[in-house]
Amino acid sequence: MKHYKTTAAAFVLAAAISSPFAASGQTETLLSSLDPEIVGEQTGPAGHIPDGTVSAAIEEALAPEPQPGAHDAEHTLEEALYTAYAMRVFDPIWTEDGARELISAYATAPEEGLSLSEDALRTLREAARDLDAGSAQSAARADIQLSAAFIALADRRLNGLSARATQGSDTPLPLDQMLAHAGAAELDYSELSVAHSQYDDLLKARQTYDGYIKSGGFTPIPEPDDLLELGDVSPVIETLRTRLREEGYQIDRPRDPALVADRDADMPPLTQVSFITAPGDAAPVSPDDWRAAMQTFTPEVESALREFQARNGLEVDGVLGPATVAALNVTAEDKLARIDANLERWRNASPDFGDRYIEVNIPAYRTRAIRDGHVDIEMRSIVGQRTRQTPLMDEQIEYIVANPHWYVPTSILVRDKLSHIREDEAYLSDRGYKVVDRNSGQPLSAEMIDWTSDEVAEQVRLIQDPGANNALGELKIMFPNQHSVYLHGTPTRHLFERDQRAFSSGCIRLEDPQAMAAWVVEAVTGQNAEAMIANAVASGENQRIDLETPLPVHVVYRTVEVEDDGDVVFHHDVYERDPALIALINNSPLTVGNPEHI
């Protein structure tokens, strides 16, 4: 075991205090977590690293010490690099085995959707060779190059492209410690991956779609002259059968007894069909008959097409129309890029969702209640329109309100309500709205207000009483946030029957808000709350139910998910965010790090 001399310990303390973690109160954590096996030992006079050594060359190359205060991701990683060497008194970090494992980690990085710069592997191999260079300066440059490469890889795999290090994340904290273990070939590189089953499932899906690409991709579907549905006959349907099978949908070639012999083997080539006979006295099948069967829109084709539509964010109607043809003609390469985009979203996500939480996935139009990694409740949801998007957030549910009042936001009053009020004098009274002065809160008579005035929205406020017409339904689940977005019910329940449900002004409408509210209370108290919530709603009285302990809620945007049965679902990219993220990934290849010191 190595130990610091007094001067070395003081040096590391100074480095730690000046590190990016000191500002956030993490200096004590950094020092207390140092692994004694990775610190260095001075061999020269106290306070001096021997001249001409690799350690001296590393210290000189890293000078000057990064200054605290900057909060950008690049500066934070430079400080992590410096601190890693300071902890070991600038001893070299990398062994031959450690460098070999780092090169292997870079070589396999594309398997997690990370592209490499063209010179990444070449630069790493050259640095590995230079570890045994004759000059101390060359060995020092090689050691620092490998360290910078490791930190770049670890940061990308742990934090993604969003640079959460600049947003108060403590993820960079162990990078300097991981670095020493990596250099000694003692690091399990799986520690750098997102620890979530959905991330693992996406990696498996990536392998599947990479396999589709290597097998030649998907057959394009020609645009039919008209909609095709059950019972129709068209050459397009034969191509459709092929295309669905290529993506793993179960759809066999025709096996009608009048056409195909009862056999387990695959259908033979068309030229051999005439040799197949059906049971009994059926005549041999001609190529034309088999072709006609292949071109028929059978129930089997409809079932597979419905499954495709459900797994690709489409209206599920079993009809081959323009939208479905367009989805079928999305290439395997494009689908792989969308998987990579969602792997990136996971890398950008909070590292800890909590043991019990609510998750709203906007493109899925679904809300889940999750306990210990398992989904307890899942329900259809309605999210914000493209022009009124539901924001992403990580917040805490604090209370529930049964039979809520709705305080109409000014933006909704202007965009949605004023036109109705101006056209229908009874609009407000029929729907249970009260009008109050925006400043004083005093009740106003709707008949006395000039609703045609351009300033009216700044002068009055609408409040809708609880009831059957209340826009929030029977209850709302509150997590205070800057967007005034929350979970609630709705009187327009027929919209849940739609497959694409972006209809709200930003809030999340729940298909069964009482069930979700009861789960929230039970998750906090451990007591069944179904009766309590039901009674609160049935009372018709406005009631607030405070939670003793806040419960996390995460509003996320994931356009590709993997279901429990392994099916890969490509949701409708309702806010069209995938193209920009894919472009960012393509334009941000993983480099090996190029610290200006070297």
N, C-alpha and C positions, 0 to 999 in steps of 0.2 A: 504494500500500500504506500502511495506517495503522500507526502505532507508538504505544506507550505512552510517556508521560513517566515519570520515576522514581516519582513518587507513584502514578501509575495502576498501574504494574507491581506495586508493593508492595500496592496495594489488591486487585488480582486474586489475588495470592499469598495474602493473608489470607483472601479469599473461598474460594479453593480448599482451603486448610488446614482451614477450618471446614465444608467441604462433607461430605456423607454418604460420600464416597469416601475421605476422609482416614483415617477409622477403619479401613478395610479395606486400607490401604496403597496406595491408588490415586492419591494426590495427584500423584506424579511422572508417572504416566500421563496424568492430566488436563492438567497443564501442558505436557507435551511434545507433546500432540496438538492443542494449540490451533491453529486455522487463522489465520495472520496476516491473512488477508483479512477476518476478521469482528471484529477487535478495534477499539476506538474510540480517539478522540484528544481529549484535553482542549484546549479553546480558550481558557480563562481562565487566571488565575493558577495556579501550581503548587498542587495539592491542593484546587482549588476548581472546581466546575462552575458556569458563569455562571448567575446568578439569572434567573428569568423564562423559561428555555428549557424545551423539552420534556424534555430530559435531567434537568434539575433537578426537574421535576414527577414524572418516573418514579422518581428516587432517593427523593423524599419519599414517594411512594405505596407504594414497596416497603419502606420503613422500618417497623419495625426489621428488621435482618438476622435471618433464621431462625437459631436456636441449634442447634448440633450436639448429638447425643445421642439424639434421638428416632429410632426406627427404623420407624415406621409409614409406609405408602406415601404418604399425603397429605403428611406432612412432607418426605419425600424429594423429592417432585415440587415442593414449594414451594422447596426449596433449589436444585433444578435451574433453576427459573425465576429465582431471585435471581442464581445464578451466571452464567446466560446474559447478563443485563444487566450484571453487574459486569465481565464479560470485555470489554465494549465501553464501559465507563465510562458506562453508562446511556444511551447513544445509542439512539434509537428503532430498532426492528428491522424493522417492516413497511412494505413498499411496496404500491402499489395492485395490482400484478400478483401479489405474494405473497399478499395477502388474497384475491384472486379465486381463486387455486389452492387455498387452504385451504378456502374455501367449497365449491368443487367436490369436494374430498376428503370433506368432511362429507356433501355431498349424495349421494355414491356409497357411503358407509359401509354402508348397508343391504345392498349387494350382497355384503358379506362377513359378513352376519349380525349386524350391529351396529345396534340400534335407536337412534333419536335422540329426545332430549327435544323436546317440542312447540315450544319457543321457540328451539331451537338455531340454525337457519338465520336466523331473524329477528334474533337477537342478533348473529350474525356480520356480517350485512349492515349493521346499524346501526353496529357498530364500524368496519367498513371505511369507511363514509361519514364517521365522526368523525375519521379519520386526518387529514383536512384541516380539522378544526374550527378556529375562530378562536382559542380559548384553549389554552394549553399544557396545562392540567389535563385538558381533554377529550381532546386528542390523546394524552396520556399514558395515560389510562384506556383508550382504544381500543386502543393498542398493547399494553398489558399484557393486555387481554381477549383479543386475538388470540393472544398468546403462551401464555396459560393454556389456550386452546382447542387450540392445536397440541399442547402437552404432554399434555393429556388424551387427544387422539386417538392420538398416538404411543404413549403408555403402554398404552392399551387394545389397540392393534393389535400391539404388540410383546410385551406381558406378559399380556394377558387380564385376567380378573377375579381371579386368584389372588394378585395383588400379589407377584410373585416378587422385586420390589425389596426386600422385607423379609426375603428368605431368602438373601441373599448374591449375588444375580444382579448382573452388571455391565451388564445391558442399559440401565439409565437413563443410563449414562456418556455416551453421545453425544447425549442429548436436547438438552442446552444448545447443542451445536455444530450439530445438525440444525436447531434453531430458527432460527439466524441465516440458514442457507441457505434455509429455507422462507420467511422474511420477504423475502428478496431474489428469490423465485421461481426459485431455483436447486436445489430439492430434487426428486428423483425419488421420489414418494410410494410407489412400489412397494417402496422400501427398508423401509417400515414393515410389510410383510406377511411372514408366515412363509415362510422359504426352504426349502420342501420340496415335492416333486412331489405327494405325497398331499394336501397343503393345496390346491394348484392344482387337482387333480382334484375335490376336494370343492366348490370354487368353481364348476366347470363343472356338477357335479351339482346344485348349488343353482340355477343358471340353468335347468336342465332341469325341476326340480320347481316352480320359480316359473312356468315356462311352462305346466305342467299346471294350476296354480291359475288362471292367466289364461284357460285354455281351458275352464274350468268344473269342474275337479276330476275325481274318480273317481265312477263309478256305484256306489251301494251294492248289496251282494249280500244278497238275502233269505235267512234261515236255512231250509235245506231240511228236509223232514220226516225225512229219514234221510240217512245217508252216501251220497254220490254218487261213482261210480267208473266206470272204463272200461266202455262198453256201456250205461250207464243213459241214460234219456231223462227230461228235466225242463225246465220253463220256466226254472229257475234257471241252467241251463247256457248258455242264450242270453245271459243277463245276464253270466255269467262270461266268455264270449267277449269281450263289449264291455269289461268291466272290465280284462281282461288287455291288450287292445289299447291301452287308454287309457294304460297305464304302459309302453308300448313293447315288450311281448312279441309275438313274431311268431306270429300265429294268424290265418289267413285265413278267409274265409267258405267254406262247402262248395264243392268243385270236383269232386265225383264226376261222372264222365262221364254217368251216368244222370240227373243233376240239373242240371248247369250246362254251358252251351256252352263250348267251348275258346276263351277270349278273354282278352286281357290287361287289359282295363278292369276297374274295380271292379264288384262286384255291383250291379246296378241296384236301385232301390227295390222294395219288395215288390209294389207294385201293377203293376210291369212284368215280374215274373218269368214270367208266362204267355207272354211273347213270346220267351223263351229256349228253344231246343230243343237237345237233345243230339245228338251225331253219329249218323248212321245213321237208323234208323227210330223212334228214341225219341219218345214223345209229348211235347207241351209240358209244362213243369213247372208244377204248380199252386202257388199260395201256400201251401196246407196242406203239400204235400210239402217245399217249401223251409223252412218253419217247423220241420217235424219234423227236418230235417237240422240246422238251427241248434241244436236242443234236444238233440242227441245227444252223449254224452260219447265223443268219438273219440280215437284215439291222439294226434292233433295237440293236442287240448285237454289230454290227460294230460301230454304232454311240456311244454307251456307252464306247466301248473300245477306240475309238479315243479321247473321252473326258478324259478318264483315262490317256492316253498317254500324252495329252497336259498338264495335271495337275501333271505330274510326270517326267518332263524333258526328255521325249523320243521323237524319231522321230515319227511323227503322220502319220501312214500309215494304221491303222485299221487292221493290221495283228498281230496275236498272234505268236510271235517268241521268241527266247531265252531271249532277253533284256526285253521284256514286261513281260514274265513269271517271270523273276527275280524281276522286280518291283512289280508285283502282290504278290509275296511271301515275300515282306518286311512286317514284323509283325506290328501290331498296336502299340506294345511297342516300336519298333524301330522308328516308325513315331512320336510317342509322344516324344521320346528323341531328335529328330531333331527339333521339335517345341520348346522344352526347350532350345536347343542350340541357337535358334534364339531369344528367349526371352532374353537370356544372351547377345547376340550381341546388342540388343536394350539397355540393361542396360549399356553396355560398350560404347555406342555411345555418340556423342556430345549431350549435353542437349538442344542445340539451333541450329537448322538447318537454321534458318532465315525465313522471310516471303516469299521470292522469291528465288528459287535456282534450280540448275540442280542436278539431282541424277542419277548416273549410278549404277545399280545393276548387278554385274558381272555374277552371276549364272543365272539371268533372261535373259541375253543378251539384255537388254533394257535400254534406257535412257529416263528420264522423266523431263519435265519442270513443276515445282510446284509453285503455287501461293496461299498463304493463305490456305494451306492444300488441295487444289484441283489440279488435274493434268490437265494442259492446253494442253500439247503436250506429246505424248509418241511414241517412235519409236524403231524399231529393231536396234541392235548395234552388232558390232563385237569386241571381247575383246582378251586379250593376250592368247597365247597358254599355256599349262601346263608348258612348259619349259621356257616360257617368260611371266610370269604372270603380269597382270595389277595390280599395287599396290593400296592399299587402301589409301585414303587421303581426307582431308578437306582443300580445297584451295579456291582462289578467281580468277574468270575470270577477266582479265585486258584488253584484246584486241582481235580483230578478224582480220585475214588476208585473203583477197580474192586473189585468184590465187597465192597461195604461192609457193615459192621455197622449195624443200626438201633437207635438208642437211643430207645426209645419215650417220647415226651413225656408228662408227667404228665397233661395234659388228655386225651390219647388213651387212656391207661390207664384213666382214670375213665370216660370217655364210651363207649369202644368195647370195651375188653378185659375189665374186671372181670366183667361179666355172663357172658361166655363162660367165663372161668376158673372162676367159681362153679358153672356148669352142667356143665362137662366137665373132669374131672381130667387128662385127657391133652391138653388144648388147648395147653398151653405146650410140652410135649415133642414133640408131633406137628408143630409149626410152627417148631421150632428156637430157642425162646426160652430164655435163661438169666436167672436172678434174682440180683441182687446187692443188698447193703445200700446204700442211697442215700448214706449218709455215708461209710462206709469203703471201699466198693467190693468188699467181700469176698463171694465166692459164697455163696448161700443155697440150701437145699433147698425147692423149691416145696411139698412135702408138709408141711413144718413151719410154714408161714405161715398165719395166720388171714386168709383172703381176704375174709371177711365184715366185718372190722373197718373202721370209717369212716376210720381213720388209715393204712390199709395203703398207699395211694398215696403218702404222704409218707415211708414207711419203706423201700420197696423200689424197685428200678428194673428194668425189663425190657430185655434186650439180645437182638436177634435175629441169629443168625449168618448169614453169607452162604450163599446157596443158592437153590434153585428157589422156595421159599416166601417169601424175603425181600421185605418190603414195598417196598424201594427198587429191586428188580430187580437188574440186573447191574452198574450203576454210578450214581454221582451226580456232578453238576457243582455245585461249591460257590462261592458268593459270600457270604461272611460278612455277616450282617445281623441286626438286632434281632429279627426275626420268626422266625428259624430256618427260613426257607423256602429251598428250592433246587430244582434240576432233577434228576429221577431217572427210572429205569425203573419197571416194575411187573410183577408176575406176573398181574394181572387184565387181560390184553390184550383180552379181548372187549369191554370198555367203550369201546374206540376205535371200535367199529362204530356207536356211538350218535351221533346228530347233535348232541345237547346233552350236554356232558360235564363237568358240575359235580359231581364225586364225591369229591374229595380233602378232606383236612383243612387245606388251605392251600398245600401244595407243588404244583409243576407236574410232572406225569408226562408223559414223552415217549414217543411211539410208537416211535422208533428212537434210543435214547440213545447207542448206539455211534457212529452216523453223526454225531450232534451233537457228541459229545466229540472225534471225529477232526477235525471242522471247527474246533473251538475250538483244538486244538493246532496244526493247520496254519496257522490265521489268525495265530497268535503266532510260530511258528517258520519258516513258509514251507516246511515239509517235510510230505510226505504222511504221515499218522499212522494210516491205517486199520489196517494190520497191527499196529502197536504197541498200539493200543487193543484189537483183537481178541485178541491174544496175552495181554494183561493180564487180560482177562475169562476167556479159556479156561483160564488157570492155576488159577483157583479160589481164588487167594490174594488177601488184602486188600492192595491196592497203592495208594499215593498218587502222583499225577503232578502236580507243581507247575509252574505257568506262570512263565516268566521275566518276562513282562510281563502284568499283569492285562488282561482283556478286558471291555469294558462289556456289561452286560445290563440291559435296560429292560423292566419289567413295566408294561404300559399298559392302559388301558380305553377302547377306541374302539368304539362301537356302529354306526358307519357307516364303511365303507371303499369305495374304488373300485378294482376289479380292473384288470389291465393292458389288458383288452379294453374297458374303459369301463363295465362293468356296475357298478351301484351296489348294494352289499350292506348290508342292514339286519340286523345281528346281533341275536340274542336279548339283551335287556337283563337279563342273568342276575341282577345285584345291584340292579336297578331304580333306577339312578342318574340316568337321563335326566330324569325329571319334575322332580327338585329343581334340576338344572342349568338346564333350560328355564325354570323359574320364576325362578331367579336372573337369567338373561339378560333376561327380560321385565320384571323389576323393577329393572333397572340400565341404563336408557337412557343413551346417551352424551350428556353435557352439554358445554357449551363451556368449562367451567371457571369457577369463581367465586371467585378468590382474595380473601380477606377484605381485602386491601390496597385493593381498588378498590370 
